[in-house]
Amino acid sequence: MKLYRKEKKDQAVKVTGLFRFLHNSGQSIMEYALLTVAVAAAFIAMQQFILRATQARLRLIEDQVNQPVVVVNP
């Protein structure tokens, strides 16, 4: 990809070195920000499923530990 900046009307100068970094840094920051927002949204959406699975696992363990007591009349 060739990057150019305009100095005067109808003149293009190839962007190199620091100017190229500065030109691309805004785009990179925006891409990282969007990626971070997407990952955060995925974690927020999965939070309900993780909570339900954890509660179900704890309920199963609780039921195994606290089995009902059966009293037999003689």
Jmol script that loads the backbone (N, CA, C; Angstrom):
load data "model"
ATOM      1  N   MET A   1       0.846  -1.150   0.000  1.00  0.00           N
ATOM      2  CA  MET A   1       0.000   0.000   0.000  1.00  0.00           C
ATOM      3  C   MET A   1       0.905   1.230   0.000  1.00  0.00           C
ATOM      4  N   LYS A   2       0.679   2.103  -0.926  1.00  0.00           N
ATOM      5  CA  LYS A   2       1.471   3.317  -1.014  1.00  0.00           C
ATOM      6  C   LYS A   2       0.696   4.460  -0.385  1.00  0.00           C
ATOM      7  N   LEU A   3       1.360   5.181   0.480  1.00  0.00           N
ATOM      8  CA  LEU A   3       0.735   6.308   1.149  1.00  0.00           C
ATOM      9  C   LEU A   3       1.347   7.599   0.613  1.00  0.00           C
ATOM     10  N   TYR A   4       0.505   8.546   0.307  1.00  0.00           N
ATOM     11  CA  TYR A   4       0.968   9.823  -0.228  1.00  0.00           C
ATOM     12  C   TYR A   4       0.284  10.952   0.533  1.00  0.00           C
ATOM     13  N   ARG A   5       0.979  12.060   0.645  1.00  0.00           N
ATOM     14  CA  ARG A   5       0.379  13.262   1.201  1.00  0.00           C
ATOM     15  C   ARG A   5       0.546  14.377   0.185  1.00  0.00           C
ATOM     16  N   LYS A   6      -0.368  15.281   0.176  1.00  0.00           N
ATOM     17  CA  LYS A   6      -0.317  16.368  -0.803  1.00  0.00           C
ATOM     18  C   LYS A   6       0.355  17.583  -0.189  1.00  0.00           C
ATOM     19  N   GLU A   7       1.370  18.102  -0.873  1.00  0.00           N
ATOM     20  CA  GLU A   7       2.020  19.323  -0.417  1.00  0.00           C
ATOM     21  C   GLU A   7       1.388  20.534  -1.075  1.00  0.00           C
ATOM     22  N   LYS A   8       1.264  20.488  -2.356  1.00  0.00           N
ATOM     23  CA  LYS A   8       0.643  21.577  -3.096  1.00  0.00           C
ATOM     24  C   LYS A   8      -0.386  20.960  -4.024  1.00  0.00           C
ATOM     25  N   LYS A   9      -1.129  21.780  -4.667  1.00  0.00           N
ATOM     26  CA  LYS A   9      -2.165  21.296  -5.558  1.00  0.00           C
ATOM     27  C   LYS A   9      -1.547  20.408  -6.636  1.00  0.00           C
ATOM     28  N   ASP A  10      -2.108  19.203  -6.765  1.00  0.00           N
ATOM     29  CA  ASP A  10      -1.717  18.218  -7.764  1.00  0.00           C
ATOM     30  C   ASP A  10      -0.292  17.704  -7.582  1.00  0.00           C
ATOM     31  N   GLN A  11       0.299  17.840  -6.404  1.00  0.00           N
ATOM     32  CA  GLN A  11       1.603  17.253  -6.124  1.00  0.00           C
ATOM     33  C   GLN A  11       1.422  16.227  -5.008  1.00  0.00           C
ATOM     34  N   ALA A  12       2.004  15.072  -5.176  1.00  0.00           N
ATOM     35  CA  ALA A  12       1.939  14.033  -4.154  1.00  0.00           C
ATOM     36  C   ALA A  12       3.353  13.628  -3.793  1.00  0.00           C
ATOM     37  N   VAL A  13       3.620  13.540  -2.516  1.00  0.00           N
ATOM     38  CA  VAL A  13       4.926  13.134  -2.023  1.00  0.00           C
ATOM     39  C   VAL A  13       4.724  11.847  -1.244  1.00  0.00           C
ATOM     40  N   LYS A  14       5.596  10.876  -1.467  1.00  0.00           N
ATOM     41  CA  LYS A  14       5.470   9.596  -0.785  1.00  0.00           C
ATOM     42  C   LYS A  14       5.713   9.793   0.712  1.00  0.00           C
ATOM     43  N   VAL A  15       4.823   9.207   1.525  1.00  0.00           N
ATOM     44  CA  VAL A  15       4.918   9.324   2.971  1.00  0.00           C
ATOM     45  C   VAL A  15       5.825   8.213   3.477  1.00  0.00           C
ATOM     46  N   THR A  16       6.870   8.583   4.204  1.00  0.00           N
ATOM     47  CA  THR A  16       7.820   7.589   4.707  1.00  0.00           C
ATOM     48  C   THR A  16       8.123   7.874   6.161  1.00  0.00           C
ATOM     49  N   GLY A  17       8.737   6.910   6.813  1.00  0.00           N
ATOM     50  CA  GLY A  17       9.247   7.080   8.165  1.00  0.00           C
ATOM     51  C   GLY A  17       8.181   7.416   9.181  1.00  0.00           C
ATOM     52  N   LEU A  18       8.446   8.454   9.963  1.00  0.00           N
ATOM     53  CA  LEU A  18       7.584   8.852  11.063  1.00  0.00           C
ATOM     54  C   LEU A  18       6.198   9.275  10.570  1.00  0.00           C
ATOM     55  N   PHE A  19       6.147   9.935   9.413  1.00  0.00           N
ATOM     56  CA  PHE A  19       4.858  10.380   8.897  1.00  0.00           C
ATOM     57  C   PHE A  19       3.959   9.197   8.575  1.00  0.00           C
ATOM     58  N   ARG A  20       4.541   8.116   8.084  1.00  0.00           N
ATOM     59  CA  ARG A  20       3.748   6.920   7.794  1.00  0.00           C
ATOM     60  C   ARG A  20       3.195   6.333   9.096  1.00  0.00           C
ATOM     61  N   PHE A  21       4.036   6.284  10.147  1.00  0.00           N
ATOM     62  CA  PHE A  21       3.577   5.770  11.440  1.00  0.00           C
ATOM     63  C   PHE A  21       2.431   6.622  11.977  1.00  0.00           C
ATOM     64  N   LEU A  22       2.574   7.919  11.895  1.00  0.00           N
ATOM     65  CA  LEU A  22       1.528   8.805  12.400  1.00  0.00           C
ATOM     66  C   LEU A  22       0.245   8.664  11.594  1.00  0.00           C
ATOM     67  N   HIS A  23       0.373   8.411  10.310  1.00  0.00           N
ATOM     68  CA  HIS A  23      -0.813   8.234   9.470  1.00  0.00           C
ATOM     69  C   HIS A  23      -1.554   6.953   9.838  1.00  0.00           C
ATOM     70  N   ASN A  24      -0.818   5.882  10.122  1.00  0.00           N
ATOM     71  CA  ASN A  24      -1.438   4.592  10.424  1.00  0.00           C
ATOM     72  C   ASN A  24      -1.805   4.435  11.890  1.00  0.00           C
ATOM     73  N   SER A  25      -1.243   5.242  12.776  1.00  0.00           N
ATOM     74  CA  SER A  25      -1.476   5.029  14.202  1.00  0.00           C
ATOM     75  C   SER A  25      -2.936   5.279  14.580  1.00  0.00           C
ATOM     76  N   GLY A  26      -3.585   6.248  13.979  1.00  0.00           N
ATOM     77  CA  GLY A  26      -4.994   6.494  14.270  1.00  0.00           C
ATOM     78  C   GLY A  26      -5.866   5.317  13.879  1.00  0.00           C
ATOM     79  N   GLN A  27      -5.555   4.726  12.742  1.00  0.00           N
ATOM     80  CA  GLN A  27      -6.308   3.565  12.286  1.00  0.00           C
ATOM     81  C   GLN A  27      -6.057   2.388  13.225  1.00  0.00           C
ATOM     82  N   SER A  28      -4.826   2.182  13.656  1.00  0.00           N
ATOM     83  CA  SER A  28      -4.505   1.074  14.556  1.00  0.00           C
ATOM     84  C   SER A  28      -5.201   1.242  15.895  1.00  0.00           C
ATOM     85  N   ILE A  29      -5.198   2.459  16.423  1.00  0.00           N
ATOM     86  CA  ILE A  29      -5.855   2.704  17.701  1.00  0.00           C
ATOM     87  C   ILE A  29      -7.348   2.408  17.589  1.00  0.00           C
ATOM     88  N   MET A  30      -7.954   2.815  16.497  1.00  0.00           N
ATOM     89  CA  MET A  30      -9.388   2.565  16.304  1.00  0.00           C
ATOM     90  C   MET A  30      -9.666   1.072  16.176  1.00  0.00           C
ATOM     91  N   GLU A  31      -8.809   0.337  15.489  1.00  0.00           N
ATOM     92  CA  GLU A  31      -8.996  -1.105  15.351  1.00  0.00           C
ATOM     93  C   GLU A  31      -8.879  -1.798  16.702  1.00  0.00           C
ATOM     94  N   TYR A  32      -7.884  -1.399  17.510  1.00  0.00           N
ATOM     95  CA  TYR A  32      -7.740  -1.991  18.836  1.00  0.00           C
ATOM     96  C   TYR A  32      -8.934  -1.645  19.725  1.00  0.00           C
ATOM     97  N   ALA A  33      -9.433  -0.444  19.617  1.00  0.00           N
ATOM     98  CA  ALA A  33     -10.594  -0.045  20.412  1.00  0.00           C
ATOM     99  C   ALA A  33     -11.819  -0.874  20.026  1.00  0.00           C
ATOM    100  N   LEU A  34     -12.043  -1.065  18.743  1.00  0.00           N
ATOM    101  CA  LEU A  34     -13.186  -1.872  18.294  1.00  0.00           C
ATOM    102  C   LEU A  34     -13.031  -3.325  18.722  1.00  0.00           C
ATOM    103  N   LEU A  35     -11.814  -3.846  18.656  1.00  0.00           N
ATOM    104  CA  LEU A  35     -11.567  -5.216  19.088  1.00  0.00           C
ATOM    105  C   LEU A  35     -11.841  -5.360  20.582  1.00  0.00           C
ATOM    106  N   THR A  36     -11.400  -4.395  21.369  1.00  0.00           N
ATOM    107  CA  THR A  36     -11.634  -4.423  22.815  1.00  0.00           C
ATOM    108  C   THR A  36     -13.124  -4.361  23.130  1.00  0.00           C
ATOM    109  N   VAL A  37     -13.856  -3.516  22.421  1.00  0.00           N
ATOM    110  CA  VAL A  37     -15.303  -3.411  22.629  1.00  0.00           C
ATOM    111  C   VAL A  37     -15.993  -4.727  22.256  1.00  0.00           C
ATOM    112  N   ALA A  38     -15.562  -5.358  21.175  1.00  0.00           N
ATOM    113  CA  ALA A  38     -16.173  -6.623  20.754  1.00  0.00           C
ATOM    114  C   ALA A  38     -15.924  -7.727  21.779  1.00  0.00           C
ATOM    115  N   VAL A  39     -14.705  -7.803  22.303  1.00  0.00           N
ATOM    116  CA  VAL A  39     -14.387  -8.826  23.308  1.00  0.00           C
ATOM    117  C   VAL A  39     -15.173  -8.568  24.587  1.00  0.00           C
ATOM    118  N   ALA A  40     -15.264  -7.317  25.004  1.00  0.00           N
ATOM    119  CA  ALA A  40     -16.032  -6.982  26.208  1.00  0.00           C
ATOM    120  C   ALA A  40     -17.510  -7.325  26.028  1.00  0.00           C
ATOM    121  N   ALA A  41     -18.058  -7.037  24.863  1.00  0.00           N
ATOM    122  CA  ALA A  41     -19.462  -7.366  24.595  1.00  0.00           C
ATOM    123  C   ALA A  41     -19.684  -8.875  24.634  1.00  0.00           C
ATOM    124  N   ALA A  42     -18.727  -9.641  24.123  1.00  0.00           N
ATOM    125  CA  ALA A  42     -18.849 -11.101  24.148  1.00  0.00           C
ATOM    126  C   ALA A  42     -18.846 -11.615  25.586  1.00  0.00           C
ATOM    127  N   PHE A  43     -17.965 -11.068  26.424  1.00  0.00           N
ATOM    128  CA  PHE A  43     -17.933 -11.493  27.821  1.00  0.00           C
ATOM    129  C   PHE A  43     -19.210 -11.121  28.549  1.00  0.00           C
ATOM    130  N   ILE A  44     -19.749  -9.958  28.278  1.00  0.00           N
ATOM    131  CA  ILE A  44     -20.998  -9.540  28.921  1.00  0.00           C
ATOM    132  C   ILE A  44     -22.144 -10.442  28.479  1.00  0.00           C
ATOM    133  N   ALA A  45     -22.181 -10.806  27.202  1.00  0.00           N
ATOM    134  CA  ALA A  45     -23.238 -11.690  26.703  1.00  0.00           C
ATOM    135  C   ALA A  45     -23.108 -13.098  27.289  1.00  0.00           C
ATOM    136  N   MET A  46     -21.885 -13.566  27.502  1.00  0.00           N
ATOM    137  CA  MET A  46     -21.665 -14.915  28.027  1.00  0.00           C
ATOM    138  C   MET A  46     -21.836 -14.985  29.539  1.00  0.00           C
ATOM    139  N   GLN A  47     -21.871 -13.852  30.199  1.00  0.00           N
ATOM    140  CA  GLN A  47     -21.929 -13.818  31.647  1.00  0.00           C
ATOM    141  C   GLN A  47     -23.150 -14.569  32.187  1.00  0.00           C
ATOM    142  N   GLN A  48     -24.299 -14.427  31.565  1.00  0.00           N
ATOM    143  CA  GLN A  48     -25.509 -15.122  32.015  1.00  0.00           C
ATOM    144  C   GLN A  48     -25.353 -16.632  31.911  1.00  0.00           C
ATOM    145  N   PHE A  49     -24.769 -17.102  30.813  1.00  0.00           N
ATOM    146  CA  PHE A  49     -24.612 -18.545  30.620  1.00  0.00           C
ATOM    147  C   PHE A  49     -23.621 -19.125  31.628  1.00  0.00           C
ATOM    148  N   ILE A  50     -22.553 -18.391  31.890  1.00  0.00           N
ATOM    149  CA  ILE A  50     -21.559 -18.856  32.859  1.00  0.00           C
ATOM    150  C   ILE A  50     -22.169 -18.895  34.256  1.00  0.00           C
ATOM    151  N   LEU A  51     -22.947 -17.879  34.608  1.00  0.00           N
ATOM    152  CA  LEU A  51     -23.596 -17.832  35.910  1.00  0.00           C
ATOM    153  C   LEU A  51     -24.567 -19.001  36.083  1.00  0.00           C
ATOM    154  N   ARG A  52     -25.364 -19.270  35.075  1.00  0.00           N
ATOM    155  CA  ARG A  52     -26.318 -20.389  35.154  1.00  0.00           C
ATOM    156  C   ARG A  52     -25.606 -21.731  35.281  1.00  0.00           C
ATOM    157  N   ALA A  53     -24.531 -21.921  34.524  1.00  0.00           N
ATOM    158  CA  ALA A  53     -23.786 -23.175  34.586  1.00  0.00           C
ATOM    159  C   ALA A  53     -23.147 -23.358  35.961  1.00  0.00           C
ATOM    160  N   THR A  54     -22.626 -22.283  36.517  1.00  0.00           N
ATOM    161  CA  THR A  54     -22.014 -22.353  37.844  1.00  0.00           C
ATOM    162  C   THR A  54     -23.056 -22.688  38.905  1.00  0.00           C
ATOM    163  N   GLN A  55     -24.219 -22.052  38.829  1.00  0.00           N
ATOM    164  CA  GLN A  55     -25.279 -22.337  39.795  1.00  0.00           C
ATOM    165  C   GLN A  55     -25.769 -23.778  39.683  1.00  0.00           C
ATOM    166  N   ALA A  56     -25.870 -24.284  38.459  1.00  0.00           N
ATOM    167  CA  ALA A  56     -26.308 -25.669  38.274  1.00  0.00           C
ATOM    168  C   ALA A  56     -25.286 -26.645  38.855  1.00  0.00           C
ATOM    169  N   ARG A  57     -24.005 -26.353  38.656  1.00  0.00           N
ATOM    170  CA  ARG A  57     -22.962 -27.226  39.201  1.00  0.00           C
ATOM    171  C   ARG A  57     -22.987 -27.199  40.728  1.00  0.00           C
ATOM    172  N   LEU A  58     -23.164 -26.029  41.317  1.00  0.00           N
ATOM    173  CA  LEU A  58     -23.236 -25.939  42.780  1.00  0.00           C
ATOM    174  C   LEU A  58     -24.472 -26.631  43.326  1.00  0.00           C
ATOM    175  N   ARG A  59     -25.583 -26.530  42.635  1.00  0.00           N
ATOM    176  CA  ARG A  59     -26.807 -27.218  43.063  1.00  0.00           C
ATOM    177  C   ARG A  59     -26.610 -28.734  43.025  1.00  0.00           C
ATOM    178  N   LEU A  60     -25.920 -29.245  41.996  1.00  0.00           N
ATOM    179  CA  LEU A  60     -25.650 -30.675  41.888  1.00  0.00           C
ATOM    180  C   LEU A  60     -24.775 -31.146  43.046  1.00  0.00           C
ATOM    181  N   ILE A  61     -23.739 -30.391  43.356  1.00  0.00           N
ATOM    182  CA  ILE A  61     -22.857 -30.753  44.468  1.00  0.00           C
ATOM    183  C   ILE A  61     -23.626 -30.698  45.788  1.00  0.00           C
ATOM    184  N   GLU A  62     -24.457 -29.686  45.960  1.00  0.00           N
ATOM    185  CA  GLU A  62     -25.255 -29.559  47.179  1.00  0.00           C
ATOM    186  C   GLU A  62     -26.202 -30.747  47.339  1.00  0.00           C
ATOM    187  N   ASP A  63     -26.832 -31.162  46.256  1.00  0.00           N
ATOM    188  CA  ASP A  63     -27.749 -32.302  46.318  1.00  0.00           C
ATOM    189  C   ASP A  63     -27.016 -33.599  46.633  1.00  0.00           C
ATOM    190  N   GLN A  64     -25.800 -33.744  46.157  1.00  0.00           N
ATOM    191  CA  GLN A  64     -25.032 -34.951  46.445  1.00  0.00           C
ATOM    192  C   GLN A  64     -24.575 -34.987  47.898  1.00  0.00           C
ATOM    193  N   VAL A  65     -24.215 -33.854  48.443  1.00  0.00           N
ATOM    194  CA  VAL A  65     -23.754 -33.787  49.832  1.00  0.00           C
ATOM    195  C   VAL A  65     -24.928 -33.928  50.794  1.00  0.00           C
ATOM    196  N   ASN A  66     -26.022 -33.262  50.520  1.00  0.00           N
ATOM    197  CA  ASN A  66     -27.187 -33.246  51.409  1.00  0.00           C
ATOM    198  C   ASN A  66     -28.289 -34.166  50.868  1.00  0.00           C
ATOM    199  N   GLN A  67     -28.018 -35.446  50.856  1.00  0.00           N
ATOM    200  CA  GLN A  67     -29.043 -36.380  50.383  1.00  0.00           C
ATOM    201  C   GLN A  67     -30.155 -36.454  51.413  1.00  0.00           C
ATOM    202  N   PRO A  68     -31.386 -36.626  50.931  1.00  0.00           N
ATOM    203  CA  PRO A  68     -32.511 -36.668  51.874  1.00  0.00           C
ATOM    204  C   PRO A  68     -32.431 -37.873  52.813  1.00  0.00           C
ATOM    205  N   VAL A  69     -32.906 -37.663  54.022  1.00  0.00           N
ATOM    206  CA  VAL A  69     -32.903 -38.713  55.034  1.00  0.00           C
ATOM    207  C   VAL A  69     -34.246 -39.440  54.969  1.00  0.00           C
ATOM    208  N   VAL A  70     -34.208 -40.758  54.858  1.00  0.00           N
ATOM    209  CA  VAL A  70     -35.422 -41.558  54.797  1.00  0.00           C
ATOM    210  C   VAL A  70     -35.584 -42.270  56.142  1.00  0.00           C
ATOM    211  N   VAL A  71     -36.733 -42.044  56.752  1.00  0.00           N
ATOM    212  CA  VAL A  71     -37.024 -42.651  58.064  1.00  0.00           C
ATOM    213  C   VAL A  71     -38.002 -43.784  57.824  1.00  0.00           C
ATOM    214  N   VAL A  72     -37.647 -44.978  58.316  1.00  0.00           N
ATOM    215  CA  VAL A  72     -38.512 -46.135  58.151  1.00  0.00           C
ATOM    216  C   VAL A  72     -39.145 -46.445  59.519  1.00  0.00           C
ATOM    217  N   ASN A  73     -40.479 -46.525  59.538  1.00  0.00           N
ATOM    218  CA  ASN A  73     -41.186 -46.857  60.783  1.00  0.00           C
ATOM    219  C   ASN A  73     -41.176 -48.382  60.989  1.00  0.00           C
ATOM    220  N   PRO A  74     -40.721 -48.805  62.173  1.00  0.00           N
ATOM    221  CA  PRO A  74     -40.692 -50.280  62.426  1.00  0.00           C
ATOM    222  C   PRO A  74     -42.021 -50.869  62.817  1.00  0.00           C
TER     223      PRO A  74
END
end "model"
wireframe off; spacefill off
backbone 0.3
color backbone group
